[in-house]
Amino acid sequence: MNSAIEEQLATNLYYDRSFACEAAKILPGEYYYTRKPMLIVTVLGSCVAACIRDRVSGIGGMNHFMLPDGGGDPGNPASASMRYGAYAMEVLINQLIKAGARRENLEAKVFGGGNVLRGFTVINVGERNAQFVRDFLRTEKIRIVAEDLNDVHPRKVYFFPATGKVLVKKLKQLNNYTLVKREQDYASRLKTNDVGGEIDLF
């Protein structure tokens, strides 16, 4: 896979005192899944996160991704970026199924796609991300049971896969510099890398 962008399993695990449980914090380009009663948390600007779980077994996970700028053939401007988005989604879904989730029991909650990055408004990357995640899940026949997409505010998302509970906090007073810098770095990494390897669909 050499220079390909790969979805990374989050490594930032900690004990969350507020919720008194183990937690995983995911950054752009990461995902995490678990069968344990724990918390997965992320902060989103124009990126989107899909929280997907098996509503019967409670196995669930979250990803955090952005479609790279399409570029290339004007007749097919989004093909490469859509492929990247599909890869980000399929990695999470495949990991859940390998962990024992059943495809027919999967449900999703989707968040993010805020218009928070100045200079990204022309291509409106947040809106494209939001539309992509809705379309992808519809095509895969995974029901979206809740969403909080678009808007202009970053958001912090807390997902409890075992129960399906999600808490969303709009970050209106956040000093956005760190978030914006993180997403801009991620966007520039996407521009210089190829989409990751082959996907095995179950």
Sine and cosine of phi, psi and omega as CSV:
sin_phi,cos_phi,sin_psi,cos_psi,sin_omega,cos_omega
0.00,0.00,-0.09,1.00,-0.03,-1.00
0.31,0.95,-0.98,-0.21,-0.14,-0.99
-1.00,0.05,0.06,1.00,-0.07,-1.00
-0.91,0.42,0.57,-0.82,0.13,-0.99
-0.94,0.34,0.81,-0.58,0.07,-1.00
-0.90,-0.45,0.59,-0.80,0.12,-0.99
-0.94,0.34,0.77,-0.64,-0.04,-1.00
-0.98,-0.20,0.68,-0.73,0.14,-0.99
-0.95,0.31,0.79,-0.61,-0.05,-1.00
-0.84,0.54,0.65,-0.76,0.01,-1.00
-0.92,-0.40,-0.06,1.00,-0.04,-1.00
-1.00,0.05,1.00,0.09,0.00,-1.00
-0.97,-0.26,0.64,-0.77,-0.02,-1.00
-0.44,-0.90,0.12,-0.99,0.09,-1.00
-0.99,-0.16,0.85,-0.53,-0.03,-1.00
-1.00,-0.01,0.93,-0.37,-0.05,-1.00
-0.93,0.36,-0.58,0.82,-0.02,-1.00
-0.87,0.50,-0.64,0.77,-0.06,-1.00
-0.96,-0.27,0.02,1.00,0.04,-1.00
0.78,0.63,0.79,0.61,0.05,-1.00
-0.39,-0.92,0.24,-0.97,0.11,-0.99
-0.91,0.41,0.52,-0.86,-0.02,-1.00
-0.60,-0.80,0.43,-0.90,0.11,-0.99
-0.82,-0.57,0.78,-0.62,0.05,-1.00
-0.98,-0.19,0.80,-0.60,0.00,-1.00
-0.93,-0.36,0.61,-0.80,-0.01,-1.00
-0.95,-0.30,0.16,-0.99,0.03,-1.00
-0.80,0.59,0.73,-0.68,0.01,-1.00
1.00,0.08,0.10,0.99,0.02,-1.00
-0.92,-0.39,0.24,-0.97,0.11,-0.99
-0.52,-0.85,0.25,-0.97,0.08,-1.00
-0.46,-0.89,0.59,-0.80,0.07,-1.00
-0.65,-0.76,0.41,-0.91,-0.07,-1.00
-0.36,-0.93,0.38,-0.93,0.16,-0.99
-0.94,-0.35,0.04,1.00,-0.04,-1.00
-1.00,-0.04,0.37,-0.93,0.06,-1.00
-0.98,0.22,0.99,0.12,-0.03,-1.00
-0.71,-0.71,-0.07,-1.00,-0.09,-1.00
-0.89,-0.45,0.64,-0.77,0.16,-0.99
-0.88,-0.48,0.76,-0.65,-0.10,-0.99
-0.75,-0.66,0.57,-0.82,0.08,-1.00
-0.47,-0.88,0.28,-0.96,0.10,-1.00
-0.88,-0.48,0.80,-0.61,-0.10,-0.99
-0.89,-0.45,0.67,-0.74,0.20,-0.98
-0.94,-0.33,-0.98,-0.20,0.04,-1.00
-1.00,0.06,-0.22,0.98,0.08,-1.00
-0.92,0.39,0.26,-0.97,0.11,-0.99
-0.85,-0.53,0.42,-0.91,0.10,-1.00
-0.78,-0.62,0.71,-0.71,0.14,-0.99
-0.95,-0.32,0.82,-0.57,0.10,-1.00
-0.98,-0.18,0.93,-0.36,-0.09,-1.00
-0.86,-0.51,0.71,-0.70,0.00,-1.00
-0.57,-0.82,0.40,-0.92,0.16,-0.99
-1.00,0.09,0.92,-0.40,-0.11,-0.99
-0.93,0.37,-0.23,0.97,0.02,-1.00
-1.00,-0.04,-0.78,0.62,-0.08,-1.00
-1.00,0.05,-0.36,0.93,-0.04,-1.00
0.99,0.13,0.04,1.00,0.09,-1.00
-0.94,0.34,0.78,-0.63,-0.04,-1.00
-0.40,-0.92,0.18,-0.98,0.01,-1.00
-0.32,-0.95,0.08,-1.00,-0.02,-1.00
-0.66,-0.75,0.60,-0.80,0.17,-0.99
-0.89,-0.46,0.09,-1.00,-0.04,-1.00
-0.48,-0.88,0.94,-0.34,-0.09,-1.00
-0.51,-0.86,0.19,-0.98,0.03,-1.00
-0.67,-0.74,0.62,-0.78,0.13,-0.99
-0.96,0.27,0.76,-0.65,0.08,-1.00
-0.93,0.38,0.37,-0.93,0.05,-1.00
-0.84,0.55,0.78,-0.62,-0.09,-1.00
-0.81,0.58,-0.88,0.48,-0.03,-1.00
0.86,0.51,-0.22,-0.97,0.12,-0.99
0.94,0.35,-0.58,-0.81,-0.10,-1.00
-0.88,0.48,0.89,-0.46,-0.02,-1.00
-0.90,0.44,-0.42,0.91,0.04,-1.00
-0.95,0.32,-0.36,0.93,-0.03,-1.00
-0.65,-0.76,0.90,0.43,-0.23,-0.97
-0.92,0.39,-0.41,0.91,-0.16,-0.99
-0.96,-0.27,-0.04,1.00,-0.19,-0.98
-0.83,0.56,-0.74,0.67,-0.04,-1.00
-0.92,0.40,-0.66,0.75,-0.03,-1.00
-0.94,0.34,-0.60,0.80,0.04,-1.00
-0.90,0.43,-0.62,0.79,0.04,-1.00
-0.87,0.49,-0.65,0.76,0.02,-1.00
-0.90,0.43,-0.70,0.71,0.02,-1.00
-0.87,0.49,-0.68,0.73,0.01,-1.00
-0.89,0.46,-0.64,0.77,0.02,-1.00
-0.88,0.48,-0.72,0.70,0.00,-1.00
-0.87,0.50,-0.63,0.78,0.00,-1.00
-0.96,0.29,-0.68,0.73,-0.07,-1.00
-0.92,0.39,-0.57,0.82,0.04,-1.00
-0.84,0.54,-0.75,0.67,-0.02,-1.00
-0.90,0.43,-0.75,0.66,-0.03,-1.00
-0.86,0.50,-0.70,0.71,0.00,-1.00
-0.89,0.45,-0.64,0.77,0.02,-1.00
-0.90,0.43,-0.64,0.77,0.02,-1.00
-0.89,0.45,-0.69,0.73,-0.01,-1.00
-0.92,0.40,-0.66,0.75,0.06,-1.00
-0.88,0.48,-0.54,0.84,-0.01,-1.00
-0.98,0.19,-0.10,1.00,0.06,-1.00
0.90,-0.44,-0.02,1.00,0.06,-1.00
-0.94,0.35,0.48,-0.87,0.06,-1.00
-0.97,-0.25,0.76,-0.65,-0.08,-1.00
-0.80,0.60,-0.67,0.74,-0.06,-1.00
-0.94,0.34,-0.23,0.97,0.03,-1.00
-0.99,-0.13,0.00,1.00,-0.09,-1.00
-0.96,0.26,0.65,-0.76,0.12,-0.99
-0.67,-0.74,0.37,-0.93,-0.11,-0.99
-0.74,-0.67,0.49,-0.87,0.21,-0.98
-0.79,-0.61,0.73,-0.69,-0.13,-0.99
-0.80,-0.59,0.60,-0.80,-0.15,-0.99
-0.60,-0.80,0.38,-0.92,0.14,-0.99
0.96,-0.27,-0.46,-0.89,-0.03,-1.00
0.96,0.29,0.48,0.88,0.02,-1.00
-0.96,0.28,0.48,-0.88,0.03,-1.00
-1.00,-0.01,0.96,0.29,-0.14,-0.99
-0.94,-0.35,-0.20,0.98,-0.05,-1.00
-0.99,-0.14,0.93,-0.36,0.06,-1.00
-0.88,0.47,0.64,-0.77,-0.01,-1.00
1.00,-0.02,-0.29,0.96,0.07,-1.00
-1.00,-0.08,-0.02,1.00,-0.12,-0.99
-0.91,0.40,-0.48,0.88,-0.04,-1.00
-0.88,0.47,-0.75,0.66,0.02,-1.00
-1.00,0.02,-0.10,0.99,0.00,-1.00
0.67,0.74,0.90,0.43,-0.11,-0.99
-0.88,0.48,-0.58,0.81,0.01,-1.00
-0.88,0.48,-0.72,0.70,0.00,-1.00
-0.91,0.42,-0.65,0.76,0.04,-1.00
-0.89,0.46,-0.67,0.74,0.02,-1.00
-0.87,0.48,-0.71,0.71,-0.03,-1.00
-0.89,0.45,-0.71,0.71,-0.01,-1.00
-0.91,0.41,-0.64,0.77,0.01,-1.00
-0.86,0.51,-0.75,0.67,-0.10,-0.99
-0.91,0.40,-0.59,0.81,0.07,-1.00
-0.89,0.45,-0.74,0.67,-0.04,-1.00
-0.90,0.44,-0.67,0.74,-0.03,-1.00
-0.87,0.48,-0.74,0.67,-0.05,-1.00
-0.92,0.39,-0.59,0.81,0.05,-1.00
-0.89,0.45,-0.71,0.70,0.00,-1.00
-0.88,0.47,-0.62,0.78,-0.02,-1.00
-0.99,0.14,-0.02,1.00,-0.01,-1.00
0.85,0.52,0.62,0.78,0.12,-0.99
-0.96,-0.27,0.88,-0.47,-0.11,-0.99
-0.94,0.34,0.74,-0.67,0.11,-0.99
-1.00,0.01,0.90,-0.44,-0.05,-1.00
-0.99,-0.14,-0.22,0.98,0.07,-1.00
-0.32,-0.95,0.51,-0.86,0.07,-1.00
-0.46,-0.89,0.47,-0.88,0.14,-0.99
-0.58,-0.81,1.00,-0.03,-0.15,-0.99
-0.86,-0.52,0.35,-0.94,0.04,-1.00
0.92,0.38,-0.57,-0.82,-0.10,-1.00
0.97,0.23,-0.09,-1.00,-0.03,-1.00
-0.90,-0.44,-0.01,1.00,-0.08,-1.00
-0.98,-0.20,0.61,-0.79,0.22,-0.98
-0.91,0.41,0.31,-0.95,0.02,-1.00
-0.60,-0.80,0.54,-0.84,0.10,-0.99
-0.97,-0.23,0.77,-0.64,-0.08,-1.00
-0.89,-0.46,0.79,-0.61,0.07,-1.00
-0.92,-0.40,0.86,-0.50,-0.04,-1.00
-0.86,-0.50,0.78,-0.62,0.05,-1.00
-0.94,-0.34,1.00,-0.05,-0.12,-0.99
-0.84,0.54,-0.60,0.80,-0.08,-1.00
-0.86,0.52,-0.60,0.80,-0.03,-1.00
-0.96,-0.28,-0.31,0.95,-0.06,-1.00
1.00,0.05,-0.04,1.00,-0.04,-1.00
-0.93,0.37,0.67,-0.74,0.08,-1.00
-0.76,-0.65,0.71,-0.70,0.13,-0.99
-0.91,-0.41,0.73,-0.69,0.02,-1.00
-0.84,-0.54,0.77,-0.64,0.03,-1.00
-0.88,-0.48,0.88,-0.47,0.07,-1.00
-0.96,0.26,0.76,-0.65,-0.08,-1.00
-0.98,-0.18,0.98,0.19,-0.10,-1.00
-0.97,0.23,-0.53,0.85,-0.06,-1.00
-0.98,-0.21,0.10,1.00,-0.07,-1.00
-0.87,0.49,0.67,-0.74,0.22,-0.98
-0.96,0.29,0.97,-0.25,-0.17,-0.99
-0.96,0.28,-0.08,1.00,-0.14,-0.99
-0.83,0.56,-0.76,0.65,-0.06,-1.00
-0.88,0.48,-0.73,0.68,-0.01,-1.00
-0.88,0.47,-0.75,0.67,-0.02,-1.00
-0.88,0.48,-0.70,0.71,0.01,-1.00
-0.87,0.49,-0.70,0.72,-0.01,-1.00
-0.88,0.48,-0.70,0.71,-0.02,-1.00
-0.95,0.32,-0.58,0.81,0.04,-1.00
-0.92,0.40,-0.65,0.76,0.06,-1.00
-0.88,0.48,-0.69,0.72,0.01,-1.00
-0.89,0.46,-0.71,0.70,0.00,-1.00
-0.87,0.49,-0.66,0.75,-0.02,-1.00
-0.95,0.31,-0.52,0.85,0.11,-0.99
-0.90,0.44,-0.64,0.77,-0.01,-1.00
-0.89,0.46,-0.61,0.79,-0.04,-1.00
-0.90,0.43,-0.50,0.87,-0.12,-0.99
-0.98,-0.18,0.04,1.00,-0.04,-1.00
-0.85,-0.53,0.41,-0.91,0.07,-1.00
-1.00,0.09,0.29,-0.96,0.11,-0.99
-0.91,0.41,0.61,-0.79,-0.03,-1.00
-0.90,0.44,0.03,-1.00,-0.20,-0.98
-0.86,0.52,-0.23,-0.97,-0.05,-1.00
-0.94,0.34,0.46,-0.89,-0.01,-1.00
-0.92,-0.39,0.73,-0.68,0.15,-0.99
-0.99,-0.11,0.89,-0.46,0.05,-1.00
-1.00,-0.07,0.65,-0.76,0.00,-1.00
-1.00,-0.08,0.00,0.00,0.00,0.00
